[in-house]
């Protein structure tokens, strides 16, 4: 069964700083799980550990089948599409391709029978592992991704493709692959809105076990069965979709606050008891053992330490400014600006993924276009974005040289 189990995993940075501590969660076979958290909290490092590229300091990882990790910056560098696809293919193909490439280089340098025989054996080895069938799969994936035939893209440098095209090239290959487990690091990066929707559909339809990192709240809500949050060096799991994540986190934060209050109250009680016993021991030696016992209980209590600290919510104010071509007011932010830590409605972001209610704000925003604005209500599709330009009955559009253009009274 293609499961993924993480048990009490810990990871220290080279300088000794603890990045991850006692991280545990499970991705069941066929389950699609989102991994979220603030930038720098260790999401990519965790994926590297799961993929076997890094060794954990402690803990264990168990995978119920072969897995592949798609890096956040997949396709960056000087390689070709063929090299990208080979890097995402199973190891048996990579080894056969290395032998074939070495034989081709030797054949180009030498003309003897030995070089020819080595090349023939390498070709046979490539065929034996299913290399030619693999190339058919590559060709179909590339054509679906960029709409071009394989011969036109196989040796084309990846740098000549846009970031979105490189992501689609990789994703098309992986979703149609035999890998039962996919680790996807921000697969929606660089994708436009239609292809973000395509990605959500592909994840929903897939029978694979998928753990993916994203900062797109709509993708998280549409594609994830549950959400694993990294914060305070640990992890906790919300067993439902992202739509209910903010409420679950608020409940968890309240529980942590209550645990801290009870811990502080208990420590005060132990300190007071120890002081009382010491005072009695000073007056009567018969109480000395009780005083030592009270001091020992306090020491053990302090050694156990307090409950995990709650993650402090970060207040963020978005200052939306535009160019010189128009003025309007935005009530809500597009999803590409909202990140993974906000839910539907007016939500502000926190470093660990929290969302808190904030009062509605109307900020002037400039839009591309002519200065002759069409003064009508516009609703940008998929952005949950309401825009009110100037009311032509009572106002006229401002001068477009101001840093925050607005509407002026007419007259």
C-alpha positions in Angstrom: 0.0 0.0 0.0 1.4 3.4 -1.0 1.3 5.1 2.3 3.7 7.6 3.8 4.4 7.6 7.6 6.5 10.2 9.4 7.3 9.3 13.1 9.0 11.6 15.6 11.2 13.1 13.0 13.8 15.7 14.0 16.2 17.7 11.9 19.1 20.0 12.9 20.7 22.5 10.6 24.5 22.3 10.1 25.0 24.9 12.8 23.1 22.9 15.4 19.8 24.9 15.3 16.7 22.7 15.6 14.5 23.1 12.6 12.1 20.2 13.0 11.4 18.4 16.3 9.0 15.4 16.9 7.2 15.8 13.6 4.7 13.0 13.0 1.9 12.5 10.5 0.5 9.9 8.1 -0.6 10.1 4.5 -2.9 7.1 3.8 -2.9 5.3 0.4 -4.6 7.5 -2.2 -4.8 10.5 0.2 -4.0 14.0 -0.9 -2.4 16.0 1.9 -1.4 19.7 1.9 1.8 20.7 3.8 1.6 24.4 4.9 3.6 26.7 7.1 5.4 30.0 7.2 8.4 30.5 4.8 11.6 29.1 6.4 9.7 26.8 8.7 11.2 23.7 7.0 8.7 22.5 4.4 11.2 21.9 1.7 13.7 20.4 4.1 11.1 17.9 5.2 10.4 17.0 1.6 14.1 16.4 1.1 14.2 14.1 4.1 11.2 12.2 2.8 12.8 11.8 -0.6 16.0 10.5 0.9 18.1 13.5 -0.1 18.7 14.4 3.6 19.2 12.3 6.7 17.0 13.2 9.7 18.6 13.8 13.1 16.1 11.5 14.7 12.9 9.7 13.8 11.8 7.5 11.0 10.2 7.7 7.6 8.3 4.8 6.0 7.0 4.8 2.4 4.8 2.1 1.0 6.2 2.3 -2.5 8.5 4.3 -4.8 8.2 8.0 -4.6 9.4 11.0 -6.6 10.0 14.5 -5.4 9.3 17.5 -7.7 11.4 20.4 -6.5 10.0 23.9 -6.3 12.4 25.2 -9.0 12.1 22.1 -11.2 13.6 22.7 -14.7 16.0 25.4 -13.6 19.4 25.2 -15.1 21.0 24.5 -18.5 19.6 21.0 -19.1 17.2 19.9 -21.8 13.6 18.6 -21.7 15.1 15.1 -22.2 17.4 15.5 -19.2 14.5 16.8 -17.1 12.3 13.8 -18.0 15.2 11.4 -17.3 15.8 12.9 -13.9 12.1 12.3 -13.0 12.1 8.7 -14.3 12.8 5.6 -12.2 16.5 4.7 -11.5 16.6 1.8 -13.9 16.1 4.1 -16.8 18.6 6.6 -15.5 21.3 4.0 -15.2 20.6 2.6 -18.7 20.6 6.1 -20.1 24.0 6.8 -18.5 25.5 3.7 -20.1 24.1 4.6 -23.5 25.4 8.2 -23.3 28.8 7.0 -22.3 28.8 4.5 -25.2 27.8 7.3 -27.6 30.6 9.5 -26.4 33.2 6.7 -26.8 31.9 5.9 -30.3 32.3 9.5 -31.3 36.0 9.4 -30.2 36.9 5.9 -31.4 36.2 4.0 -34.6 37.2 0.5 -33.5 35.0 -2.6 -33.2 35.1 -2.5 -29.4 33.4 1.0 -29.3 30.8 -0.3 -31.7 30.1 -3.4 -29.6 29.8 -1.3 -26.5 27.3 1.0 -28.2 25.3 -2.0 -29.5 25.1 -3.5 -26.0 24.1 -0.1 -24.5 21.3 0.2 -27.1 20.1 -3.4 -26.2 20.2 -2.5 -22.5 18.1 0.6 -23.2 15.5 -1.5 -25.1 15.5 -4.2 -22.4 14.5 -1.7 -19.6 11.8 -0.3 -21.8 13.6 2.9 -22.9 11.8 3.2 -26.2 8.4 2.9 -24.5 9.6 5.4 -22.0 10.3 7.9 -24.8 6.8 7.4 -26.2 5.5 8.3 -22.7 7.8 11.4 -22.6 6.6 12.5 -26.0 2.9 12.3 -25.1 3.6 14.2 -21.8 5.5 17.0 -23.5 2.9 17.4 -26.2 0.1 17.7 -23.6 2.2 20.2 -21.7 3.3 22.6 -24.4 1.5 21.5 -27.5 4.7 20.7 -29.5 6.0 17.4 -30.9 8.7 15.6 -29.1 11.3 16.2 -31.8 10.8 19.9 -31.4 11.3 20.0 -27.6 13.5 16.9 -26.6 16.8 18.7 -26.9 15.5 22.2 -26.4 17.1 24.1 -23.4 14.8 24.4 -20.4 15.8 28.0 -20.1 13.9 28.8 -23.3 10.6 27.8 -21.7 8.6 30.0 -19.2 8.4 29.0 -15.6 4.8 27.8 -16.1 5.8 25.7 -19.1 8.6 24.0 -17.1 6.1 23.2 -14.3 3.6 21.8 -16.8 6.2 19.6 -18.4 7.1 18.1 -15.1 3.5 17.7 -13.8 2.2 16.1 -16.9 4.9 13.5 -16.7 4.4 12.8 -13.0 0.6 12.5 -13.0 0.8 10.0 -15.9 3.8 8.1 -14.3 3.8 4.8 -12.4 5.0 6.4 -9.2 2.4 5.7 -6.5 3.7 8.5 -4.2 4.2 12.1 -5.3 6.0 14.9 -3.3 5.2 18.2 -4.9 6.9 21.4 -3.7 4.7 24.3 -4.7 3.5 22.8 -7.9 1.3 25.8 -8.6 4.2 28.3 -8.8 4.3 30.1 -12.2 1.0 28.6 -13.3 -1.7 30.9 -14.6 -5.3 30.6 -13.4 -6.5 28.1 -16.0 -3.6 25.8 -15.3 -4.0 26.2 -11.5 -7.5 24.9 -12.1 -6.1 22.1 -14.2 -3.7 21.2 -11.4 -6.5 21.1 -8.8 -8.5 18.8 -11.1 -5.5 16.5 -11.7 -4.8 16.1 -7.9 -8.5 15.5 -7.2 -8.7 12.8 -9.9 -5.4 11.1 -9.1 -5.4 7.8 -7.3 -1.8 8.4 -6.2 -0.7 9.3 -2.7 0.2 13.0 -2.8 1.9 15.3 -0.3 2.1 18.8 -1.7 3.2 22.3 -0.5 1.2 25.3 -1.7 0.5 28.9 -0.8 -2.7 29.0 -2.9 -5.7 28.9 -0.6 -8.1 27.9 -3.5 -5.9 25.0 -4.5 -5.6 23.9 -0.8 -9.4 24.0 -0.4 -10.1 22.2 -3.6 -7.4 19.5 -3.7 -6.4 18.5 -0.1 -8.2 15.8 2.0 -6.4 17.1 5.1 -3.8 19.7 6.1 -0.5 19.2 7.9 0.8 22.4 9.4 4.5 23.0 10.3 4.9 25.5 13.1 6.9 26.0 16.3 9.3 23.3 15.0 6.6 20.7 15.2 3.6 19.6 13.2 -0.1 19.2 13.7 -2.8 17.7 11.4 -6.2 19.1 10.6 -8.3 16.1 9.4 -10.6 18.0 7.1 -10.2 20.3 4.1 -8.6 23.7 4.2 -12.0 25.3 4.4 -12.2 24.4 8.1 -8.5 24.8 8.8 -8.7 28.4 10.3 -11.3 27.4 12.8 -9.4 24.3 13.8 -6.3 26.3 14.3 -8.1 28.9 16.5 -9.4 26.0 18.6 -5.9 24.6 18.9 -4.4 28.0 19.9 -7.1 28.4 22.6 -6.3 25.0 23.9 -2.5 25.8 24.0 -3.3 29.1 25.9 -5.4 27.1 28.4 -2.6 24.6 28.9 -0.1 27.4 29.6 -2.5 28.9 32.1 -2.9 25.6 33.9 0.9 25.0 33.8 1.6 28.4 35.3 -1.0 27.9 38.0 0.5 24.5 38.9 4.0 25.9 39.0 2.8 28.7 41.4 1.2 26.0 43.6 4.4 23.9 43.7 6.6 26.9 44.5 4.3 28.0 47.3 4.2 24.5 48.7 8.0 24.2 48.6 8.4 27.5 50.4 5.9 26.5 53.0 7.7 23.2 53.6 11.1 24.9 53.8 9.7 27.4 56.3 8.4 24.5 58.4 11.7 22.6 58.1 13.5 25.7 59.4 11.4 25.5 62.6 11.3 21.7 62.9 13.8 19.2 61.5 11.0 16.6 61.2 9.7 18.5 58.1 13.1 18.4 56.3 12.3 15.4 54.2 9.0 16.9 53.1 10.8 20.1 52.1 13.3 18.1 50.0 10.5 16.2 48.4 8.7 19.4 47.5 11.9 20.9 46.0 12.4 17.7 44.0 8.8 17.8 42.6 9.3 21.4 41.5 12.6 20.5 39.8 11.1 17.6 37.9 8.2 19.8 36.9 10.5 22.5 35.5 12.6 19.8 33.7 9.5 18.6 31.9 9.0 22.1 30.7 5.9 24.0 29.7 3.5 23.1 26.9 4.4 24.1 23.3 4.4 27.8 22.7 1.5 29.2 20.7 2.5 30.8 17.4 2.1 34.5 17.5 -0.2 35.9 14.8 1.4 38.5 12.5 -0.5 41.6 11.6 -0.1 42.3 7.9 -1.3 45.4 6.1 -1.3 45.3 2.3 -0.6 48.6 0.7 -1.9 48.3 -2.9 -0.5 50.8 -5.2 -0.7 51.1 -9.0 0.5 53.0 -12.0 -1.0 56.0 -13.7 -3.9 54.6 -15.7 -6.9 54.3 -13.4 -8.3 54.3 -9.9 -10.6 51.9 -8.0 -11.1 50.4 -4.6 -10.4 46.7 -3.7 -12.4 45.1 -0.9 -10.6 41.7 -1.0 -7.3 40.4 -2.3 -6.7 38.0 -5.2 -5.7 34.5 -4.1 -2.2 34.8 -5.5 -1.5 37.5 -3.0 -3.4 35.9 -0.1 -1.1 32.9 0.4 -1.9 29.7 2.2 -2.7 31.2 5.5 -6.0 33.0 4.7 -9.5 31.6 4.3 -12.5 33.0 2.4 -13.6 36.4 3.5 -11.6 39.2 5.1 -8.7 37.4 6.6 -5.2 38.6 7.5 -2.2 36.3 7.6 0.0 35.0 10.4 3.5 33.5 10.3 2.3 30.0 11.2 -0.7 29.9 9.0 -3.2 31.7 11.2 -5.9 33.9 9.9 -7.6 36.5 11.9 -10.5 38.8 11.2 -9.6 42.3 10.1 -11.9 45.3 9.4 -12.7 45.8 5.7 -10.4 48.2 4.0 -10.9 50.2 0.8 -7.7 51.1 -0.8 -7.2 52.9 -4.1 -5.7 50.7 -6.8 -4.6 51.7 -10.3 -5.4 49.5 -13.2 -3.9 49.3 -16.7 -5.9 50.9 -19.4 -6.8 54.3 -20.7 -7.5 57.2 -18.4 -11.0 57.2 -19.7 -12.3 54.7 -17.2 -15.5 52.8 -17.6 -17.2 53.7 -14.3 -19.0 50.4 -13.7 -18.7 47.6 -11.2 -16.2 44.9 -12.2 -15.8 41.4 -10.7 -12.6 39.7 -11.6 -13.2 36.0 -12.1 -11.7 33.6 -9.6 -10.1 36.4 -7.6 -13.0 37.2 -5.2 -12.1 40.8 -6.1 -14.7 43.5 -6.1 -13.8 46.8 -7.8 -15.6 50.1 -7.7 -14.3 52.8 -10.1 -15.3 56.4 -9.8 -19.0 57.2 -9.9 -19.5 59.4 -13.0 -22.5 61.1 -11.5 -20.7 62.7 -8.5 -16.9 62.3 -9.2 -14.3 62.4 -11.9 -11.1 60.4 -12.1 -8.1 61.8 -10.3 -4.8 62.9 -11.9 -2.9 59.7 -12.5 0.4 61.1 -11.3 -0.5 60.6 -7.6 0.9 57.6 -5.8 -2.5 56.6 -4.6 -5.0 57.8 -7.2 -8.5 58.3 -6.0 -11.8 59.9 -7.1 -12.3 63.7 -6.9 -15.6 65.5 -6.5 -16.8 66.6 -9.9 -17.2 70.2 -10.8 
